[in-house]
Amino acid sequence: MSDKHPLLNKNLALLILCQGLFLTNNVTFIAINGLVGLSLSPASWMATIPVMGYVVGSAFSTTIVAKSQNHFGRKISFQIGLLVAVFSALICAYAAMSKNFWLLVLGTFIAGYYSANGQLYRFAAAELTVVSQRDKAVSWVLAGGMLGAIVGPNLASWTRDLFDTAFLGAYIALSIAGFIGIIVMQFIHFPEEFKTQHSLSAGRDLKTLLRQPVFMVAVIGASLGYGAMNLLMAATPLAMQICGLPFSDTALVLEWHVIGMFAPGFFTGSLIERFGTLKIMGVGVILTILCIAIALTGVEFHQFLIALFLLGVGWNFLFTGATSLAMTAYQPEERDKAQAAINFFVFGTMAFTSFGSGTLITTQGWNILNFGSLLMITVTAGALIWLGANQKKSLTNSAN
């Protein structure tokens, strides 16, 4: 009798759809919030504060979401996040219509709760299949972001002038997407054995988890990899507008960037199984450095397009690898606090880079922004080399 299990099942397929809806929200926010912020902010350097509000809200929500997951389980907690998505999108819509900059910031801050929930979809994917398939399951759920890659930028473009207020239609459409997500989530069954039956204090304490070399490098890879990507991605709509390129070009660049982020998800899990996590993360580092090199050659449309596509693929290899690496470093009873810790560092780094992207692009320019990303990706490369050497040394010692 074959011991193979099919990867794709009804629950995983529906979770992939929810990931697509989540990334539609995420990508649309990135595409429009900087531009809406620029039109409403008292000073140009404040343009990406609404984007920063989104990730600060995410970081602030990680502990609350962990407690919600612990108390209610996956499904109800995810549905609460989707309800918040509906509410926050409507706040942003009203802020844009009433031209209230700080209300827009508040709306994106509240939306961060949905983001903190959505970032757990990749971990929940591993619970919907057998252990041997979990790397592929994580990878496939991340690949669900392809829906966001196609819908998000185009949604922003199609709805830009739907009403007298620019992008008001996009915010309304995102509230509808949230309602659809609530309905889809209702049909997903999360296995009973994965529902948390213990307090968040169970297992090792967080300090002990963070001291593990594997967990430490997973946090660095996820947070700095995301940070380098976010620094460039959040600034791209502003940079292209400053360079006089039309928003239709910006939407196309973001579309191919997000395709680069999530299309590799169909095979990244298989690559990790074949070559190992650290090697795939290393390829992600190389691709990100190549992106920066191309971005530094100029500010024409094709340079933005190629650089941002490579940036997306590099992020996928780094983030998927970091997620797989992290799952080897904690026990089931440590799940919620470990995942909350990783997401906290990711969102904290994104908050810093979201604010920094607006400040740097409006005061220092595109090149300085790229050098900032290069610094973060260099630290990530150093962490991977250190862990690889550490693991090689351990294998040598155990062999002796």
C-alpha positions in Angstrom: 0.0 0.0 0.0 1.4 3.4 -0.9 2.4 5.7 1.9 2.1 8.8 -0.3 -0.4 11.4 0.6 -1.8 13.9 -1.9 -0.6 17.4 -1.2 -3.7 19.4 -2.3 -6.9 18.8 -0.4 -10.1 20.9 0.0 -8.9 22.6 3.2 -5.5 23.5 1.7 -7.1 24.7 -1.5 -9.4 27.1 0.4 -6.6 28.4 2.5 -4.7 29.1 -0.7 -7.7 31.2 -1.8 -7.7 33.0 1.5 -4.0 33.8 1.1 -4.8 35.2 -2.3 -7.5 37.5 -0.8 -5.0 38.5 2.0 -2.3 39.5 -0.6 -4.9 41.4 -2.6 -5.4 43.5 0.4 -1.7 43.7 1.2 -0.6 44.6 -2.4 -3.4 47.1 -2.9 -2.4 48.9 0.3 1.2 49.0 -0.8 0.2 50.3 -4.2 -2.1 53.1 -3.1 -1.4 54.1 0.5 1.8 55.9 -0.2 0.2 57.9 -3.0 -3.0 58.7 -1.0 -0.7 59.6 1.9 1.3 61.9 -0.4 -1.8 63.7 -1.5 -3.1 64.2 2.1 0.1 64.5 4.2 1.2 67.9 5.5 4.8 67.2 4.2 6.1 64.9 1.4 8.4 62.9 3.8 5.3 61.8 5.7 3.8 60.1 2.6 4.5 56.5 3.7 3.4 56.9 7.3 0.0 55.2 6.3 2.1 52.2 5.0 4.1 52.3 8.3 0.8 52.4 10.2 -0.2 49.1 8.5 3.0 47.3 9.7 3.1 49.0 13.1 -0.4 47.8 13.6 0.7 44.3 12.5 3.6 44.3 15.0 1.3 45.6 17.8 -1.3 42.9 17.0 1.0 39.9 17.1 0.6 39.1 20.8 -3.2 39.8 20.6 -3.5 37.5 17.6 -1.5 34.8 19.4 -3.9 34.9 22.4 -6.8 34.9 20.0 -5.4 31.8 18.2 -4.8 30.2 21.5 -8.3 30.9 22.8 -10.5 30.5 19.7 -8.5 28.3 17.5 -7.5 28.9 13.9 -10.9 29.4 12.1 -12.6 31.9 14.4 -9.4 33.8 14.9 -8.8 34.1 11.2 -12.4 35.2 10.7 -12.1 37.9 13.3 -9.1 39.1 11.3 -11.1 39.2 8.1 -13.9 41.2 9.9 -11.3 43.7 11.0 -10.1 43.9 7.3 -13.7 44.9 6.3 -13.9 47.5 9.0 -10.5 49.0 8.4 -10.9 49.3 4.6 -14.1 51.3 5.2 -12.3 53.6 7.6 -9.6 54.2 4.9 -12.4 54.8 2.3 -13.9 57.5 4.5 -10.5 59.0 5.3 -9.7 59.4 1.6 -13.2 60.8 0.9 -12.9 63.3 3.8 -9.2 64.0 3.0 -8.2 63.2 6.6 -4.6 62.1 6.7 -4.5 60.9 10.3 -7.7 59.0 10.0 -6.1 57.2 7.0 -3.2 56.3 9.3 -5.6 55.0 11.9 -7.4 52.9 9.3 -4.2 51.3 8.1 -3.1 50.7 11.7 -6.3 48.8 12.5 -5.8 46.8 9.2 -2.5 45.6 10.7 -4.6 43.2 12.8 -5.7 41.4 9.7 -2.1 41.4 8.4 -0.9 39.7 11.7 -3.6 37.0 11.2 -2.9 36.6 7.5 0.8 36.0 8.2 -0.2 32.9 10.1 -1.8 31.3 7.0 1.6 29.8 6.0 2.0 28.1 9.4 -1.6 26.8 9.3 -0.9 25.3 5.9 1.5 22.8 7.6 -1.3 21.6 9.8 -3.5 20.7 6.8 -1.3 17.9 5.5 1.1 15.2 6.7 4.5 16.1 8.1 6.4 15.0 5.0 4.4 17.5 2.9 4.6 20.5 5.1 7.4 22.4 3.2 5.4 22.0 0.0 2.2 23.0 1.8 3.8 26.2 3.1 5.2 27.0 -0.3 1.8 26.4 -2.1 -0.1 28.6 0.3 2.4 31.4 -0.2 1.9 30.8 -4.0 -1.7 31.7 -3.4 -0.4 35.3 -3.3 -0.5 35.0 -7.1 -4.1 36.1 -6.9 -3.0 39.2 -5.1 -0.3 39.7 -7.6 -2.8 39.9 -10.5 -5.8 41.5 -8.7 -4.1 43.9 -6.3 -2.2 46.3 -8.7 -5.0 46.0 -11.4 -7.6 46.7 -8.8 -5.8 49.9 -7.8 -5.5 50.9 -11.4 -9.1 50.0 -12.4 -10.6 51.8 -9.5 -8.4 54.8 -9.3 -10.9 57.1 -11.0 -14.1 55.2 -10.3 -15.2 58.0 -7.9 -14.3 61.6 -7.7 -11.9 60.7 -4.8 -8.9 58.8 -6.2 -8.7 55.2 -5.0 -11.9 55.3 -3.0 -13.2 52.4 -5.1 -10.1 50.3 -4.2 -10.9 50.6 -0.5 -14.5 49.7 -1.0 -13.5 46.7 -3.1 -11.1 45.5 -0.3 -14.0 45.6 2.2 -15.9 43.3 -0.2 -12.9 41.0 -0.5 -12.9 40.7 3.3 -16.5 39.5 3.4 -15.6 36.9 0.8 -12.7 35.7 2.9 -15.0 35.2 5.9 -17.3 33.0 3.9 -14.4 30.9 2.4 -12.8 30.5 5.9 -16.1 29.0 7.2 -15.6 25.9 4.9 -12.0 25.1 6.1 -11.7 22.4 8.7 -8.6 22.7 10.9 -7.8 19.4 12.6 -8.6 19.1 16.2 -5.1 17.9 17.2 -3.7 21.3 16.1 -6.0 23.3 18.3 -4.0 24.7 21.2 -5.0 23.1 24.5 -2.5 24.8 26.7 -1.4 28.3 27.9 1.1 30.5 26.0 3.6 29.8 28.8 3.8 26.1 28.0 7.1 24.7 26.7 10.4 26.6 26.7 10.4 30.4 27.3 10.8 32.8 24.5 14.3 33.7 25.5 15.4 30.1 25.2 13.8 29.7 21.8 15.5 32.9 20.5 18.9 31.7 21.6 18.8 28.7 19.3 21.0 29.3 16.3 18.4 27.9 13.9 15.6 30.0 15.3 17.8 33.1 15.4 18.8 32.8 11.8 15.1 32.1 10.8 14.1 35.3 12.5 17.0 37.2 10.8 16.2 35.7 7.4 12.4 36.4 7.6 12.7 40.0 9.1 15.7 41.4 7.2 14.7 39.7 4.0 11.3 41.2 4.3 12.8 44.5 5.4 15.1 44.8 2.4 12.2 43.9 0.1 9.8 46.3 1.8 12.2 49.2 1.7 12.3 49.1 -2.1 8.7 48.0 -2.7 7.0 50.6 -0.5 9.1 53.4 -2.2 8.5 52.2 -5.8 5.2 53.9 -6.4 6.6 57.2 -5.1 9.9 56.7 -7.0 8.1 56.1 -10.3 5.8 59.0 -9.8 8.8 61.3 -9.1 10.4 60.0 -12.3 7.3 61.0 -14.2 6.2 57.4 -15.1 2.4 56.8 -15.3 0.5 54.9 -12.6 -0.3 52.2 -15.2 3.5 51.5 -15.4 3.6 51.4 -11.6 0.8 48.9 -11.5 2.5 46.6 -14.0 5.8 46.8 -12.1 4.1 45.9 -8.8 2.2 43.1 -10.6 5.4 41.4 -11.8 7.0 42.1 -8.4 4.3 40.2 -6.6 4.3 37.5 -9.3 8.0 37.1 -8.5 7.1 36.9 -4.8 4.6 34.1 -5.1 4.9 32.2 -8.4 8.0 30.4 -7.1 5.8 29.0 -4.3 4.7 26.2 -6.7 8.2 24.8 -6.5 10.2 26.4 -3.7 9.1 23.6 -1.3 10.5 21.0 -3.7 13.7 22.9 -4.0 14.1 23.1 -0.2 13.6 19.3 0.0 16.2 18.7 -2.7 18.9 21.2 -1.9 18.3 22.2 1.7 16.9 25.3 3.4 20.1 27.3 3.7 21.1 26.9 0.1 17.7 28.1 -1.1 17.9 31.1 1.3 21.4 31.8 -0.1 20.0 31.9 -3.6 17.4 34.4 -2.3 20.2 36.6 -1.0 22.0 36.5 -4.4 18.9 37.4 -6.3 18.2 40.4 -4.0 21.8 41.7 -4.5 21.3 41.3 -8.2 18.0 43.3 -8.0 19.9 46.1 -6.2 22.6 46.1 -8.8 20.1 46.5 -11.6 18.1 49.2 -9.7 21.3 51.2 -9.3 21.9 51.3 -13.1 19.0 53.7 -13.7 15.3 54.7 -13.3 13.7 53.7 -16.6 10.6 51.5 -16.7 12.5 48.3 -17.7 15.0 48.8 -14.8 12.2 49.1 -12.3 10.4 46.1 -13.8 13.4 43.7 -13.9 14.8 44.8 -10.5 11.4 44.4 -8.7 10.7 41.0 -10.3 14.1 39.7 -9.1 13.4 41.3 -5.7 10.2 39.3 -5.5 11.8 35.9 -6.3 14.6 36.6 -3.9 12.1 37.4 -1.1 10.2 34.1 -1.8 13.3 32.0 -1.4 14.3 33.8 1.8 10.9 34.0 3.4 9.8 30.4 2.6 13.1 29.1 3.7 13.0 31.1 6.9 9.5 29.7 7.6 10.6 26.1 7.1 13.7 26.7 9.2 11.7 28.1 12.0 9.3 25.2 12.1 12.2 22.9 13.0 13.1 24.9 16.1 9.9 24.7 18.2 7.6 22.1 19.7 3.8 22.0 19.1 3.1 23.5 22.5 5.4 26.4 21.7 3.7 27.2 18.4 1.8 30.3 19.1 4.5 32.2 21.0 7.2 31.2 18.5 5.2 32.3 15.4 4.2 35.5 17.2 7.8 36.2 17.9 8.8 35.7 14.3 6.0 37.9 13.0 6.8 40.6 15.6 10.4 40.9 14.3 9.1 40.9 10.7 6.5 43.6 11.3 8.9 45.7 13.5 11.5 45.7 10.6 8.8 46.5 8.1 7.6 49.4 10.2 11.1 50.8 10.2 11.6 50.3 6.5 8.1 51.6 5.6 8.8 54.9 7.3 12.4 55.0 6.0 11.4 54.4 2.4 9.2 57.5 2.3 11.8 59.6 4.1 14.7 58.4 1.9 13.0 58.5 -1.5 11.8 62.1 -0.9 15.0 63.4 0.6 17.9 61.3 -0.5 16.8 59.5 -3.6 16.5 56.0 -5.1 20.2 55.1 -5.0 20.6 55.7 -1.2 17.4 53.6 -0.7 19.0 50.7 -2.5 22.2 50.9 -0.4 20.0 50.6 2.7 18.5 47.4 1.4 22.0 46.1 0.6 23.1 46.6 4.2 20.2 44.4 5.5 20.7 41.7 2.9 24.5 41.6 3.7 23.7 40.9 7.4 21.3 38.1 6.3 24.0 36.6 4.2 26.4 36.7 7.2 23.8 35.0 9.4 23.3 32.1 6.8 27.1 31.6 6.5 27.4 31.5 10.3 24.6 28.9 10.7 26.0 26.8 7.9 29.4 26.8 9.5 27.9 26.0 12.9 25.9 23.0 11.5 29.0 21.7 9.7 31.0 21.9 12.9 28.3 20.0 14.8 28.2 17.3 12.2 32.0 16.9 12.3 32.0 16.7 16.1 29.2 14.1 16.2 31.1 12.0 13.6 34.1 12.1 15.8 
